[in-house]
Amino acid sequence: MDITKDPKVTVNANSEACWLFIKVEEEGTFVENKVTYSIATGWTQGDGTKIPSDVYYRSVTASNADQPFGVLSDDKITVSEELTKAEINNLNGAAKTPKLTFTAYAVQKDGFDTAAAAWAEASK
């Protein structure tokens, strides 16, 4: 079963060229291989050293129009038909309920030649 979710980040019209970042935070319990999602194309995952692996980034050029960028591939989270009632019951309670949080950051590209340099500034 697919659950429609459409988180988007928009760079407003007439903004400067920038490095755009999305930090993806999982909270609660995700049932491995049974509740899944993937990040939309166009985002590059951090390498885990200079940019954490839970951060995705892209280069955005200046535009005179708003530029919306989807975060989830096909705007969905997929729940496997093999997810059992016992696994669902094990998720009872706010501390275990699966939750995704997306935090966006943008850093003007001028002065930052690489995404890693921009992330070092954005994450301060």
Biopython code that builds the backbone (N, CA, C, O; Angstrom):
import numpy as np
from Bio.PDB.StructureBuilder import StructureBuilder

atoms = [
    (1, "MET", "N", (0.840, -1.165, 0.000)),
    (1, "MET", "CA", (0.000, 0.000, 0.000)),
    (1, "MET", "C", (0.890, 1.233, 0.000)),
    (1, "MET", "O", (1.853, 1.317, 0.761)),
    (2, "ASP", "N", (0.566, 2.166, -0.838)),
    (2, "ASP", "CA", (1.302, 3.423, -0.896)),
    (2, "ASP", "C", (0.521, 4.490, -0.142)),
    (2, "ASP", "O", (-0.694, 4.614, -0.296)),
    (3, "ILE", "N", (1.226, 5.246, 0.666)),
    (3, "ILE", "CA", (0.641, 6.370, 1.387)),
    (3, "ILE", "C", (1.206, 7.636, 0.761)),
    (3, "ILE", "O", (2.418, 7.851, 0.756)),
    (4, "THR", "N", (0.323, 8.464, 0.237)),
    (4, "THR", "CA", (0.757, 9.684, -0.432)),
    (4, "THR", "C", (1.266, 10.701, 0.577)),
    (4, "THR", "O", (0.590, 11.030, 1.551)),
    (5, "LYS", "N", (2.451, 11.181, 0.324)),
    (5, "LYS", "CA", (3.080, 12.252, 1.096)),
    (5, "LYS", "C", (3.772, 13.148, 0.087)),
    (5, "LYS", "O", (4.390, 12.651, -0.855)),
    (6, "ASP", "N", (3.683, 14.441, 0.263)),
    (6, "ASP", "CA", (4.290, 15.309, -0.748)),
    (6, "ASP", "C", (5.121, 16.450, -0.163)),
    (6, "ASP", "O", (4.883, 17.619, -0.467)),
    (7, "PRO", "N", (6.098, 16.104, 0.679)),
    (7, "PRO", "CA", (6.946, 17.189, 1.175)),
    (7, "PRO", "C", (7.732, 17.811, 0.028)),
    (7, "PRO", "O", (8.315, 17.117, -0.806)),
    (8, "LYS", "N", (7.729, 19.113, 0.013)),
    (8, "LYS", "CA", (8.436, 19.854, -1.027)),
    (8, "LYS", "C", (9.197, 21.007, -0.382)),
    (8, "LYS", "O", (8.809, 21.523, 0.666)),
    (9, "VAL", "N", (10.269, 21.389, -1.021)),
    (9, "VAL", "CA", (11.024, 22.569, -0.633)),
    (9, "VAL", "C", (11.006, 23.491, -1.840)),
    (9, "VAL", "O", (11.284, 23.063, -2.960)),
    (10, "THR", "N", (10.679, 24.752, -1.614)),
    (10, "THR", "CA", (10.601, 25.697, -2.722)),
    (10, "THR", "C", (11.637, 26.802, -2.547)),
    (10, "THR", "O", (11.722, 27.445, -1.501)),
    (11, "VAL", "N", (12.415, 26.998, -3.598)),
    (11, "VAL", "CA", (13.297, 28.159, -3.665)),
    (11, "VAL", "C", (12.491, 29.224, -4.404)),
    (11, "VAL", "O", (12.082, 29.027, -5.548)),
    (12, "ASN", "N", (12.270, 30.343, -3.740)),
    (12, "ASN", "CA", (11.410, 31.385, -4.286)),
    (12, "ASN", "C", (12.006, 32.055, -5.511)),
    (12, "ASN", "O", (13.223, 32.099, -5.691)),
    (13, "ALA", "N", (11.128, 32.570, -6.339)),
    (13, "ALA", "CA", (11.531, 33.308, -7.534)),
    (13, "ALA", "C", (12.502, 34.420, -7.156)),
    (13, "ALA", "O", (12.389, 35.031, -6.093)),
    (14, "ASN", "N", (13.448, 34.668, -8.040)),
    (14, "ASN", "CA", (14.436, 35.734, -7.905)),
    (14, "ASN", "C", (15.398, 35.536, -6.733)),
    (14, "ASN", "O", (16.058, 36.483, -6.303)),
    (15, "SER", "N", (15.477, 34.316, -6.220)),
    (15, "SER", "CA", (16.487, 34.005, -5.203)),
    (15, "SER", "C", (17.833, 33.828, -5.891)),
    (15, "SER", "O", (17.906, 33.563, -7.092)),
    (16, "GLU", "N", (18.882, 33.976, -5.119)),
    (16, "GLU", "CA", (20.227, 33.740, -5.636)),
    (16, "GLU", "C", (20.424, 32.240, -5.874)),
    (16, "GLU", "O", (19.711, 31.416, -5.301)),
    (17, "ALA", "N", (21.384, 31.896, -6.713)),
    (17, "ALA", "CA", (21.776, 30.490, -6.856)),
    (17, "ALA", "C", (22.201, 29.998, -5.479)),
    (17, "ALA", "O", (22.807, 30.741, -4.707)),
    (18, "CYS", "N", (21.879, 28.735, -5.173)),
    (18, "CYS", "CA", (22.170, 28.257, -3.819)),
    (18, "CYS", "C", (22.467, 26.762, -3.797)),
    (18, "CYS", "O", (22.233, 26.032, -4.760)),
    (19, "TRP", "N", (22.996, 26.344, -2.647)),
    (19, "TRP", "CA", (23.075, 24.940, -2.284)),
    (19, "TRP", "C", (21.863, 24.685, -1.422)),
    (19, "TRP", "O", (21.657, 25.377, -0.425)),
    (20, "LEU", "N", (21.057, 23.705, -1.785)),
    (20, "LEU", "CA", (19.840, 23.388, -1.049)),
    (20, "LEU", "C", (20.024, 22.031, -0.375)),
    (20, "LEU", "O", (20.431, 21.058, -1.010)),
    (21, "PHE", "N", (19.718, 21.982, 0.919)),
    (21, "PHE", "CA", (19.904, 20.769, 1.715)),
    (21, "PHE", "C", (18.586, 20.348, 2.350)),
    (21, "PHE", "O", (17.751, 21.186, 2.693)),
    (22, "ILE", "N", (18.411, 19.040, 2.502)),
    (22, "ILE", "CA", (17.285, 18.469, 3.244)),
    (22, "ILE", "C", (17.869, 17.479, 4.247)),
    (22, "ILE", "O", (18.577, 16.545, 3.871)),
    (23, "LYS", "N", (17.568, 17.690, 5.514)),
    (23, "LYS", "CA", (17.959, 16.723, 6.538)),
    (23, "LYS", "C", (16.750, 15.847, 6.810)),
    (23, "LYS", "O", (15.664, 16.357, 7.084)),
    (24, "VAL", "N", (16.926, 14.529, 6.736)),
    (24, "VAL", "CA", (15.844, 13.568, 6.939)),
    (24, "VAL", "C", (16.055, 12.891, 8.291)),
    (24, "VAL", "O", (17.073, 12.238, 8.521)),
    (25, "GLU", "N", (15.081, 13.057, 9.177)),
    (25, "GLU", "CA", (15.184, 12.449, 10.500)),
    (25, "GLU", "C", (14.063, 11.436, 10.680)),
    (25, "GLU", "O", (12.884, 11.752, 10.521)),
    (26, "GLU", "N", (14.453, 10.222, 11.012)),
    (26, "GLU", "CA", (13.490, 9.163, 11.328)),
    (26, "GLU", "C", (13.329, 9.109, 12.840)),
    (26, "GLU", "O", (14.311, 9.068, 13.580)),
    (27, "GLU", "N", (12.085, 9.109, 13.286)),
    (27, "GLU", "CA", (11.794, 8.948, 14.703)),
    (27, "GLU", "C", (10.915, 7.723, 14.870)),
    (27, "GLU", "O", (10.234, 7.307, 13.933)),
    (28, "GLY", "N", (10.929, 7.157, 16.043)),
    (28, "GLY", "CA", (10.111, 5.975, 16.290)),
    (28, "GLY", "C", (10.720, 4.750, 15.651)),
    (28, "GLY", "O", (11.915, 4.717, 15.360)),
    (29, "THR", "N", (9.896, 3.748, 15.435)),
    (29, "THR", "CA", (10.354, 2.469, 14.923)),
    (29, "THR", "C", (9.866, 2.266, 13.491)),
    (29, "THR", "O", (8.662, 2.244, 13.234)),
    (30, "PHE", "N", (10.801, 2.120, 12.573)),
    (30, "PHE", "CA", (10.462, 1.774, 11.197)),
    (30, "PHE", "C", (10.684, 0.274, 11.058)),
    (30, "PHE", "O", (11.733, -0.237, 11.451)),
    (31, "VAL", "N", (9.717, -0.425, 10.509)),
    (31, "VAL", "CA", (9.842, -1.869, 10.345)),
    (31, "VAL", "C", (10.644, -2.103, 9.065)),
    (31, "VAL", "O", (10.180, -1.816, 7.961)),
    (32, "GLU", "N", (11.850, -2.627, 9.237)),
    (32, "GLU", "CA", (12.779, -2.785, 8.135)),
    (32, "GLU", "C", (12.170, -3.557, 6.971)),
    (32, "GLU", "O", (11.587, -4.627, 7.150)),
    (33, "ASN", "N", (12.320, -2.991, 5.774)),
    (33, "ASN", "CA", (11.837, -3.569, 4.517)),
    (33, "ASN", "C", (10.317, -3.672, 4.432)),
    (33, "ASN", "O", (9.796, -4.267, 3.489)),
    (34, "LYS", "N", (9.606, -3.110, 5.389)),
    (34, "LYS", "CA", (8.141, -3.188, 5.337)),
    (34, "LYS", "C", (7.486, -1.816, 5.345)),
    (34, "LYS", "O", (6.360, -1.676, 4.868)),
    (35, "VAL", "N", (8.139, -0.830, 5.858)),
    (35, "VAL", "CA", (7.701, 0.559, 5.750)),
    (35, "VAL", "C", (8.889, 1.287, 5.128)),
    (35, "VAL", "O", (9.905, 1.501, 5.789)),
    (36, "THR", "N", (8.761, 1.666, 3.857)),
    (36, "THR", "CA", (9.916, 2.169, 3.122)),
    (36, "THR", "C", (9.595, 3.467, 2.382)),
    (36, "THR", "O", (8.438, 3.790, 2.114)),
    (37, "TYR", "N", (10.639, 4.177, 2.073)),
    (37, "TYR", "CA", (10.554, 5.390, 1.261)),
    (37, "TYR", "C", (11.899, 5.571, 0.579)),
    (37, "TYR", "O", (12.897, 4.974, 0.983)),
    (38, "SER", "N", (11.917, 6.381, -0.434)),
    (38, "SER", "CA", (13.188, 6.746, -1.054)),
    (38, "SER", "C", (13.149, 8.232, -1.384)),
    (38, "SER", "O", (12.083, 8.836, -1.500)),
    (39, "ILE", "N", (14.312, 8.790, -1.529)),
    (39, "ILE", "CA", (14.445, 10.217, -1.809)),
    (39, "ILE", "C", (14.339, 10.436, -3.323)),
    (39, "ILE", "O", (14.851, 9.644, -4.114)),
    (40, "ALA", "N", (13.677, 11.505, -3.702)),
    (40, "ALA", "CA", (13.439, 11.828, -5.113)),
    (40, "ALA", "C", (14.755, 12.014, -5.867)),
    (40, "ALA", "O", (15.787, 12.329, -5.274)),
    (41, "THR", "N", (14.700, 11.816, -7.158)),
    (41, "THR", "CA", (15.873, 12.026, -8.007)),
    (41, "THR", "C", (16.276, 13.499, -7.974)),
    (41, "THR", "O", (15.456, 14.385, -7.735)),
    (42, "GLY", "N", (17.550, 13.728, -8.218)),
    (42, "GLY", "CA", (18.072, 15.088, -8.225)),
    (42, "GLY", "C", (18.779, 15.458, -6.928)),
    (42, "GLY", "O", (19.548, 16.418, -6.884)),
    (43, "TRP", "N", (18.515, 14.689, -5.872)),
    (43, "TRP", "CA", (19.188, 14.912, -4.589)),
    (43, "TRP", "C", (20.397, 13.979, -4.492)),
    (43, "TRP", "O", (20.350, 12.842, -4.962)),
    (44, "THR", "N", (21.472, 14.462, -3.885)),
    (44, "THR", "CA", (22.660, 13.653, -3.642)),
    (44, "THR", "C", (22.787, 13.431, -2.142)),
    (44, "THR", "O", (22.707, 14.376, -1.358)),
    (45, "GLN", "N", (22.984, 12.189, -1.753)),
    (45, "GLN", "CA", (23.115, 11.872, -0.334)),
    (45, "GLN", "C", (24.503, 12.253, 0.162)),
    (45, "GLN", "O", (25.503, 12.044, -0.524)),
    (46, "GLY", "N", (24.547, 12.823, 1.383)),
    (46, "GLY", "CA", (25.821, 13.140, 2.000)),
    (46, "GLY", "C", (26.662, 11.885, 2.156)),
    (46, "GLY", "O", (26.128, 10.785, 2.296)),
    (47, "ASP", "N", (27.977, 12.049, 2.131)),
    (47, "ASP", "CA", (28.888, 10.902, 2.167)),
    (47, "ASP", "C", (29.175, 10.398, 3.580)),
    (47, "ASP", "O", (29.882, 9.406, 3.755)),
    (48, "GLY", "N", (28.629, 11.078, 4.584)),
    (48, "GLY", "CA", (28.842, 10.642, 5.959)),
    (48, "GLY", "C", (30.093, 11.220, 6.596)),
    (48, "GLY", "O", (30.353, 10.982, 7.776)),
    (49, "THR", "N", (30.868, 11.975, 5.834)),
    (49, "THR", "CA", (32.055, 12.607, 6.412)),
    (49, "THR", "C", (31.828, 14.117, 6.500)),
    (49, "THR", "O", (31.534, 14.637, 7.576)),
    (50, "LYS", "N", (31.959, 14.806, 5.403)),
    (50, "LYS", "CA", (31.771, 16.266, 5.425)),
    (50, "LYS", "C", (30.298, 16.658, 5.412)),
    (50, "LYS", "O", (29.930, 17.722, 5.909)),
    (51, "ILE", "N", (29.471, 15.812, 4.852)),
    (51, "ILE", "CA", (28.019, 16.004, 4.882)),
    (51, "ILE", "C", (27.428, 14.714, 5.432)),
    (51, "ILE", "O", (27.673, 13.647, 4.870)),
    (52, "PRO", "N", (26.652, 14.778, 6.523)),
    (52, "PRO", "CA", (26.102, 13.553, 7.117)),
    (52, "PRO", "C", (25.245, 12.768, 6.119)),
    (52, "PRO", "O", (24.664, 13.339, 5.197)),
    (53, "SER", "N", (25.179, 11.457, 6.319)),
    (53, "SER", "CA", (24.435, 10.599, 5.388)),
    (53, "SER", "C", (22.922, 10.802, 5.474)),
    (53, "SER", "O", (22.201, 10.337, 4.591)),
    (54, "ASP", "N", (22.418, 11.479, 6.506)),
    (54, "ASP", "CA", (20.982, 11.771, 6.572)),
    (54, "ASP", "C", (20.647, 13.129, 5.965)),
    (54, "ASP", "O", (19.528, 13.622, 6.111)),
    (55, "VAL", "N", (21.626, 13.734, 5.279)),
    (55, "VAL", "CA", (21.432, 15.012, 4.603)),
    (55, "VAL", "C", (21.598, 14.800, 3.098)),
    (55, "VAL", "O", (22.535, 14.140, 2.647)),
    (56, "TYR", "N", (20.679, 15.368, 2.341)),
    (56, "TYR", "CA", (20.705, 15.301, 0.880)),
    (56, "TYR", "C", (20.826, 16.726, 0.363)),
    (56, "TYR", "O", (20.345, 17.665, 0.999)),
    (57, "TYR", "N", (21.464, 16.888, -0.783)),
    (57, "TYR", "CA", (21.681, 18.242, -1.292)),
    (57, "TYR", "C", (21.566, 18.296, -2.810)),
    (57, "TYR", "O", (21.601, 17.280, -3.504)),
    (58, "ARG", "N", (21.429, 19.530, -3.294)),
    (58, "ARG", "CA", (21.412, 19.790, -4.724)),
    (58, "ARG", "C", (21.853, 21.223, -4.965)),
    (58, "ARG", "O", (21.755, 22.075, -4.082)),
    (59, "SER", "N", (22.332, 21.473, -6.156)),
    (59, "SER", "CA", (22.695, 22.817, -6.583)),
    (59, "SER", "C", (21.483, 23.409, -7.299)),
    (59, "SER", "O", (20.878, 22.754, -8.149)),
    (60, "VAL", "N", (21.130, 24.645, -6.957)),
    (60, "VAL", "CA", (19.956, 25.303, -7.549)),
    (60, "VAL", "C", (20.413, 26.600, -8.208)),
    (60, "VAL", "O", (21.076, 27.425, -7.578)),
    (61, "THR", "N", (20.058, 26.773, -9.463)),
    (61, "THR", "CA", (20.404, 28.000, -10.177)),
    (61, "THR", "C", (19.350, 29.074, -9.900)),
    (61, "THR", "O", (18.224, 28.776, -9.503)),
    (62, "ALA", "N", (19.738, 30.308, -10.115)),
    (62, "ALA", "CA", (18.802, 31.417, -9.947)),
    (62, "ALA", "C", (17.711, 31.313, -11.015)),
    (62, "ALA", "O", (17.958, 30.857, -12.132)),
    (63, "SER", "N", (16.505, 31.743, -10.650)),
    (63, "SER", "CA", (15.385, 31.685, -11.586)),
    (63, "SER", "C", (14.406, 32.802, -11.269)),
    (63, "SER", "O", (14.320, 33.266, -10.132)),
    (64, "ASN", "N", (13.669, 33.228, -12.286)),
    (64, "ASN", "CA", (12.642, 34.242, -12.040)),
    (64, "ASN", "C", (11.297, 33.595, -11.712)),
    (64, "ASN", "O", (10.279, 34.285, -11.648)),
    (65, "ALA", "N", (11.284, 32.283, -11.504)),
    (65, "ALA", "CA", (10.065, 31.554, -11.113)),
    (65, "ALA", "C", (10.354, 30.724, -9.863)),
    (65, "ALA", "O", (11.493, 30.321, -9.627)),
    (66, "ASP", "N", (9.323, 30.474, -9.072)),
    (66, "ASP", "CA", (9.476, 29.573, -7.934)),
    (66, "ASP", "C", (9.954, 28.211, -8.425)),
    (66, "ASP", "O", (9.547, 27.748, -9.491)),
    (67, "GLN", "N", (10.818, 27.576, -7.644)),
    (67, "GLN", "CA", (11.340, 26.257, -7.992)),
    (67, "GLN", "C", (11.025, 25.271, -6.871)),
    (67, "GLN", "O", (11.759, 25.207, -5.885)),
    (68, "PRO", "N", (9.934, 24.495, -7.007)),
    (68, "PRO", "CA", (9.623, 23.490, -5.986)),
    (68, "PRO", "C", (10.380, 22.192, -6.262)),
    (68, "PRO", "O", (10.500, 21.762, -7.410)),
    (69, "PHE", "N", (10.887, 21.576, -5.198)),
    (69, "PHE", "CA", (11.616, 20.320, -5.308)),
    (69, "PHE", "C", (10.972, 19.297, -4.381)),
    (69, "PHE", "O", (10.928, 19.486, -3.165)),
    (70, "GLY", "N", (10.472, 18.211, -4.967)),
    (70, "GLY", "CA", (9.915, 17.126, -4.171)),
    (70, "GLY", "C", (11.019, 16.428, -3.396)),
    (70, "GLY", "O", (12.163, 16.366, -3.846)),
    (71, "VAL", "N", (10.671, 15.904, -2.226)),
    (71, "VAL", "CA", (11.656, 15.225, -1.384)),
    (71, "VAL", "C", (11.556, 13.707, -1.529)),
    (71, "VAL", "O", (12.577, 13.030, -1.655)),
    (72, "LEU", "N", (10.340, 13.168, -1.513)),
    (72, "LEU", "CA", (10.153, 11.718, -1.602)),
    (72, "LEU", "C", (9.941, 11.281, -3.040)),
    (72, "LEU", "O", (9.221, 11.934, -3.796)),
    (73, "SER", "N", (10.553, 10.201, -3.409)),
    (73, "SER", "CA", (10.352, 9.621, -4.735)),
    (73, "SER", "C", (8.889, 9.253, -4.914)),
    (73, "SER", "O", (8.304, 8.569, -4.074)),
    (74, "ASP", "N", (8.313, 9.701, -5.994)),
    (74, "ASP", "CA", (6.905, 9.452, -6.326)),
    (74, "ASP", "C", (5.940, 9.930, -5.238)),
    (74, "ASP", "O", (4.792, 9.486, -5.195)),
    (75, "ASP", "N", (6.394, 10.830, -4.357)),
    (75, "ASP", "CA", (5.546, 11.409, -3.304)),
    (75, "ASP", "C", (4.823, 10.345, -2.491)),
    (75, "ASP", "O", (3.613, 10.426, -2.275)),
    (76, "LYS", "N", (5.590, 9.334, -2.038)),
    (76, "LYS", "CA", (4.920, 8.259, -1.301)),
    (76, "LYS", "C", (5.838, 7.562, -0.312)),
    (76, "LYS", "O", (7.064, 7.594, -0.421)),
    (77, "ILE", "N", (5.189, 6.932, 0.656)),
    (77, "ILE", "CA", (5.795, 5.975, 1.565)),
    (77, "ILE", "C", (5.082, 4.664, 1.285)),
    (77, "ILE", "O", (3.862, 4.646, 1.124)),
    (78, "THR", "N", (5.820, 3.576, 1.224)),
    (78, "THR", "CA", (5.216, 2.288, 0.895)),
    (78, "THR", "C", (5.197, 1.380, 2.119)),
    (78, "THR", "O", (6.198, 1.225, 2.819)),
    (79, "VAL", "N", (4.026, 0.782, 2.356)),
    (79, "VAL", "CA", (3.854, -0.185, 3.434)),
    (79, "VAL", "C", (3.632, -1.542, 2.780)),
    (79, "VAL", "O", (2.696, -1.719, 2.000)),
    (80, "SER", "N", (4.492, -2.489, 3.100)),
    (80, "SER", "CA", (4.425, -3.821, 2.509)),
    (80, "SER", "C", (3.171, -4.558, 2.972)),
    (80, "SER", "O", (2.725, -4.399, 4.108)),
    (81, "GLU", "N", (2.616, -5.363, 2.079)),
    (81, "GLU", "CA", (1.471, -6.207, 2.450)),
    (81, "GLU", "C", (1.891, -7.292, 3.438)),
    (81, "GLU", "O", (1.045, -7.974, 4.016)),
    (82, "GLU", "N", (3.198, -7.447, 3.626)),
    (82, "GLU", "CA", (3.700, -8.453, 4.566)),
    (82, "GLU", "C", (3.888, -7.902, 5.984)),
    (82, "GLU", "O", (4.340, -8.623, 6.873)),
    (83, "LEU", "N", (3.550, -6.648, 6.194)),
    (83, "LEU", "CA", (3.590, -6.081, 7.540)),
    (83, "LEU", "C", (2.508, -6.772, 8.362)),
    (83, "LEU", "O", (1.340, -6.781, 7.972)),
    (84, "THR", "N", (2.891, -7.344, 9.488)),
    (84, "THR", "CA", (1.941, -8.137, 10.269)),
    (84, "THR", "C", (1.253, -7.297, 11.338)),
    (84, "THR", "O", (1.731, -6.230, 11.722)),
    (85, "LYS", "N", (0.121, -7.807, 11.806)),
    (85, "LYS", "CA", (-0.613, -7.145, 12.877)),
    (85, "LYS", "C", (0.255, -7.055, 14.128)),
    (85, "LYS", "O", (0.221, -6.045, 14.831)),
    (86, "ALA", "N", (1.025, -8.088, 14.412)),
    (86, "ALA", "CA", (1.917, -8.084, 15.577)),
    (86, "ALA", "C", (2.944, -6.960, 15.461)),
    (86, "ALA", "O", (3.241, -6.289, 16.449)),
    (87, "GLU", "N", (3.486, -6.751, 14.264)),
    (87, "GLU", "CA", (4.449, -5.663, 14.070)),
    (87, "GLU", "C", (3.783, -4.307, 14.257)),
    (87, "GLU", "O", (4.379, -3.399, 14.836)),
    (88, "ILE", "N", (2.566, -4.165, 13.778)),
    (88, "ILE", "CA", (1.829, -2.905, 13.962)),
    (88, "ILE", "C", (1.532, -2.682, 15.438)),
    (88, "ILE", "O", (1.716, -1.577, 15.947)),
    (89, "ASN", "N", (1.073, -3.723, 16.130)),
    (89, "ASN", "CA", (0.780, -3.588, 17.556)),
    (89, "ASN", "C", (2.021, -3.215, 18.349)),
    (89, "ASN", "O", (1.924, -2.521, 19.361)),
    (90, "ASN", "N", (3.173, -3.664, 17.905)),
    (90, "ASN", "CA", (4.427, -3.338, 18.569)),
    (90, "ASN", "C", (4.769, -1.856, 18.440)),
    (90, "ASN", "O", (5.612, -1.349, 19.180)),
    (91, "LEU", "N", (4.127, -1.161, 17.511)),
    (91, "LEU", "CA", (4.385, 0.263, 17.298)),
    (91, "LEU", "C", (3.514, 1.159, 18.174)),
    (91, "LEU", "O", (3.655, 2.381, 18.127)),
    (92, "ASN", "N", (2.622, 0.583, 18.965)),
    (92, "ASN", "CA", (1.747, 1.386, 19.817)),
    (92, "ASN", "C", (2.575, 2.272, 20.733)),
    (92, "ASN", "O", (3.612, 1.864, 21.255)),
    (93, "GLY", "N", (2.100, 3.474, 20.911)),
    (93, "GLY", "CA", (2.797, 4.439, 21.761)),
    (93, "GLY", "C", (3.527, 5.457, 20.922)),
    (93, "GLY", "O", (4.136, 5.123, 19.906)),
    (94, "ALA", "N", (3.461, 6.691, 21.349)),
    (94, "ALA", "CA", (4.045, 7.794, 20.576)),
    (94, "ALA", "C", (5.540, 7.617, 20.338)),
    (94, "ALA", "O", (6.051, 8.024, 19.294)),
    (95, "ALA", "N", (6.251, 7.013, 21.293)),
    (95, "ALA", "CA", (7.697, 6.870, 21.158)),
    (95, "ALA", "C", (8.085, 5.899, 20.045)),
    (95, "ALA", "O", (9.198, 5.972, 19.523)),
    (96, "LYS", "N", (7.190, 5.000, 19.682)),
    (96, "LYS", "CA", (7.514, 4.002, 18.662)),
    (96, "LYS", "C", (6.881, 4.311, 17.302)),
    (96, "LYS", "O", (7.295, 3.744, 16.291)),
    (97, "THR", "N", (5.891, 5.196, 17.263)),
    (97, "THR", "CA", (5.207, 5.498, 16.019)),
    (97, "THR", "C", (6.193, 6.085, 15.007)),
    (97, "THR", "O", (6.869, 7.068, 15.311)),
    (98, "PRO", "N", (6.286, 5.499, 13.809)),
    (98, "PRO", "CA", (7.223, 6.013, 12.808)),
    (98, "PRO", "C", (6.868, 7.441, 12.393)),
    (98, "PRO", "O", (5.704, 7.766, 12.162)),
    (99, "LYS", "N", (7.885, 8.273, 12.305)),
    (99, "LYS", "CA", (7.682, 9.668, 11.908)),
    (99, "LYS", "C", (8.900, 10.126, 11.129)),
    (99, "LYS", "O", (10.036, 9.853, 11.516)),
    (100, "LEU", "N", (8.658, 10.823, 10.029)),
    (100, "LEU", "CA", (9.734, 11.433, 9.253)),
    (100, "LEU", "C", (9.640, 12.946, 9.411)),
    (100, "LEU", "O", (8.561, 13.531, 9.315)),
    (101, "THR", "N", (10.782, 13.560, 9.654)),
    (101, "THR", "CA", (10.849, 15.016, 9.724)),
    (101, "THR", "C", (11.875, 15.481, 8.703)),
    (101, "THR", "O", (12.976, 14.937, 8.618)),
    (102, "PHE", "N", (11.504, 16.486, 7.936)),
    (102, "PHE", "CA", (12.393, 17.051, 6.922)),
    (102, "PHE", "C", (12.696, 18.494, 7.293)),
    (102, "PHE", "O", (11.785, 19.285, 7.539)),
    (103, "THR", "N", (13.973, 18.830, 7.331)),
    (103, "THR", "CA", (14.386, 20.198, 7.612)),
    (103, "THR", "C", (15.196, 20.689, 6.416)),
    (103, "THR", "O", (16.142, 20.034, 5.978)),
    (104, "ALA", "N", (14.809, 21.850, 5.897)),
    (104, "ALA", "CA", (15.479, 22.403, 4.718)),
    (104, "ALA", "C", (16.452, 23.511, 5.126)),
    (104, "ALA", "O", (16.199, 24.273, 6.060)),
    (105, "TYR", "N", (17.552, 23.577, 4.413)),
    (105, "TYR", "CA", (18.559, 24.619, 4.590)),
    (105, "TYR", "C", (18.953, 25.099, 3.199)),
    (105, "TYR", "O", (19.002, 24.306, 2.259)),
    (106, "ALA", "N", (19.230, 26.382, 3.066)),
    (106, "ALA", "CA", (19.754, 26.911, 1.806)),
    (106, "ALA", "C", (20.893, 27.865, 2.119)),
    (106, "ALA", "O", (20.822, 28.660, 3.056)),
    (107, "VAL", "N", (21.939, 27.770, 1.319)),
    (107, "VAL", "CA", (23.086, 28.652, 1.466)),
    (107, "VAL", "C", (23.390, 29.223, 0.086)),
    (107, "VAL", "O", (23.541, 28.484, -0.887)),
    (108, "GLN", "N", (23.477, 30.547, 0.018)),
    (108, "GLN", "CA", (23.797, 31.199, -1.249)),
    (108, "GLN", "C", (25.084, 30.597, -1.808)),
    (108, "GLN", "O", (26.061, 30.416, -1.082)),
    (109, "LYS", "N", (25.075, 30.293, -3.089)),
    (109, "LYS", "CA", (26.212, 29.607, -3.705)),
    (109, "LYS", "C", (27.461, 30.484, -3.779)),
    (109, "LYS", "O", (28.584, 29.986, -3.702)),
    (110, "ASP", "N", (27.258, 31.772, -3.928)),
    (110, "ASP", "CA", (28.387, 32.689, -4.026)),
    (110, "ASP", "C", (29.245, 32.578, -2.763)),
    (110, "ASP", "O", (28.764, 32.808, -1.653)),
    (111, "GLY", "N", (30.509, 32.227, -2.942)),
    (111, "GLY", "CA", (31.416, 32.084, -1.812)),
    (111, "GLY", "C", (31.600, 30.644, -1.348)),
    (111, "GLY", "O", (32.456, 30.370, -0.507)),
    (112, "PHE", "N", (30.804, 29.721, -1.890)),
    (112, "PHE", "CA", (30.905, 28.303, -1.511)),
    (112, "PHE", "C", (31.016, 27.456, -2.774)),
    (112, "PHE", "O", (30.028, 27.241, -3.475)),
    (113, "ASP", "N", (32.221, 26.978, -3.055)),
    (113, "ASP", "CA", (32.460, 26.210, -4.279)),
    (113, "ASP", "C", (31.919, 24.797, -4.218)),
    (113, "ASP", "O", (31.662, 24.187, -5.256)),
    (114, "THR", "N", (31.741, 24.260, -3.001)),
    (114, "THR", "CA", (31.284, 22.880, -2.867)),
    (114, "THR", "C", (30.114, 22.807, -1.894)),
    (114, "THR", "O", (29.927, 23.685, -1.051)),
    (115, "ALA", "N", (29.336, 21.744, -2.033)),
    (115, "ALA", "CA", (28.235, 21.507, -1.096)),
    (115, "ALA", "C", (28.777, 21.307, 0.311)),
    (115, "ALA", "O", (28.152, 21.744, 1.277)),
    (116, "ALA", "N", (29.921, 20.658, 0.443)),
    (116, "ALA", "CA", (30.503, 20.418, 1.766)),
    (116, "ALA", "C", (30.848, 21.730, 2.462)),
    (116, "ALA", "O", (30.605, 21.873, 3.660)),
    (117, "ALA", "N", (31.399, 22.668, 1.742)),
    (117, "ALA", "CA", (31.730, 23.971, 2.331)),
    (117, "ALA", "C", (30.456, 24.706, 2.740)),
    (117, "ALA", "O", (30.413, 25.335, 3.797)),
    (118, "ALA", "N", (29.432, 24.630, 1.917)),
    (118, "ALA", "CA", (28.155, 25.274, 2.244)),
    (118, "ALA", "C", (27.503, 24.606, 3.451)),
    (118, "ALA", "O", (26.944, 25.285, 4.311)),
    (119, "TRP", "N", (27.574, 23.267, 3.516)),
    (119, "TRP", "CA", (26.981, 22.556, 4.660)),
    (119, "TRP", "C", (27.691, 22.924, 5.958)),
    (119, "TRP", "O", (27.045, 23.047, 6.999)),
    (120, "ALA", "N", (29.004, 23.101, 5.911)),
    (120, "ALA", "CA", (29.763, 23.474, 7.099)),
    (120, "ALA", "C", (29.214, 24.785, 7.661)),
    (120, "ALA", "O", (29.163, 24.963, 8.878)),
    (121, "GLU", "N", (28.812, 25.686, 6.798)),
    (121, "GLU", "CA", (28.228, 26.951, 7.239)),
    (121, "GLU", "C", (26.780, 26.779, 7.693)),
    (121, "GLU", "O", (26.385, 27.311, 8.730)),
    (122, "ALA", "N", (25.997, 26.042, 6.924)),
    (122, "ALA", "CA", (24.565, 25.870, 7.230)),
    (122, "ALA", "C", (24.338, 25.125, 8.542)),
    (122, "ALA", "O", (23.357, 25.380, 9.241)),
    (123, "SER", "N", (25.224, 24.222, 8.870)),
    (123, "SER", "CA", (25.011, 23.372, 10.053)),
    (123, "SER", "C", (25.530, 23.991, 11.344)),
    (123, "SER", "O", (25.479, 23.355, 12.397)),
    (124, "LYS", "N", (26.026, 25.214, 11.280)),
    (124, "LYS", "CA", (26.526, 25.882, 12.500)),
    (124, "LYS", "C", (25.397, 26.199, 13.446)),
    (124, "LYS", "O", (25.628, 26.758, 14.518)),
]
sb = StructureBuilder()
sb.init_structure("model")
sb.init_model(0)
sb.init_chain("A")
sb.init_seg("    ")
for serial, (resi, resn, name, xyz) in enumerate(atoms, 1):
    if name == "N":
        sb.init_residue(resn, " ", resi, " ")
    sb.init_atom(name, np.array(xyz, "f"), 0.0, 1.0, " ", f" {name:<3s}", serial, name[0])
structure = sb.get_structure()
